[in-house]
């Protein structure tokens, strides 16, 4: 993971109303704040900080610093923020609940601060937020690829969920030059048959690091041309250089190998179903990331027609802030969803070993 902190600001519109909501999406290596115009029903701006580990100890201060910086960047008066919604890993959310007040974020005391509820100790409010973007009725399955792999299946009105810890290949935290798919990330890597490599950088600017999508495309290319063998060993070198300063290491390949085996194992626990499958996470920043996951065996072929996006949690937090009925739905998901993780660990571990080879 990158060791240097970066902050990016992106303003989508020039006009806005005086009724804004702030959707805060917090992961283990990034904090994003999306300012949503509730009167005009559209996003106004987005700020993100990444490149530093987010922990229960520093999350509140990092959120406050980004929030204050963003308000100044977009000339937003504190009185314009009517409510703020936060989704974060469970331990981080718990720490934020004790520390974050409107005054802490330099907002007015009347501003509501709400947290998207978590499902269990291993399934955070970020996954609840993702599920808020799913169809309310009918059968479906959904999965989010991050520091943990969260998966859910809904049938006959019952929602069954599970979460399995990963090393961090799919959110970039376990990659030596890993970062979210933000501006500056090498987000696409291709290797021709003659050995020529090309890459694309998100935002068409100077590269800072490699996104999970770029790393997965690299691993798939390395497997295709024989740079790594079926055991995940790099056969003739220690680094796979993408640019002058960005590379994929043997350690990165091990992380990808482990995480792809763990997600493949989790899919084995999912029953056959007739509904739509939905994926979310950093590997899906461009469609080639989805194809790389299929090629590496992290996703079964039966889901090759699945819908996917990079981040459904952000939109789920916005929906949570906008609509009281959706907030009620979030709490219903939190209270009624059944977590089957613990009861399937033995089968999961067995399937994990079966999927380790490339």
ABEGO torsion letter per residue (X at the ends): XBABBBBBBBBABABBBABBBBBBBBBAABBBBBBBBAAAGBBABBBBBBGBBBBAAAAAAAAAAAAAAAAAAAGBBAAABABBBBBBBAAAAAAAAAABBAAAAGBBAABBBBBBBBABAABBAAAAAAAAABBABEBBBBBBBBABBBBBBBBGGBBBBBBBBBAGAAAGAABAABBBBBBGBBABBBBBAAGBBBBBBBGGBBBABBBAAAAAAAAAAAAAAGABBAAGBBAABABBBABAABBBBAAAAAAAAAAAAAAAAAAAABBBBABBBBBBEAAAABAAAAAAAAAAGABBAAAAABBBBABAAAAAAAAAAABAAAAAAAAAAAAABBBAAAAAAAAAAAAAAAAABX
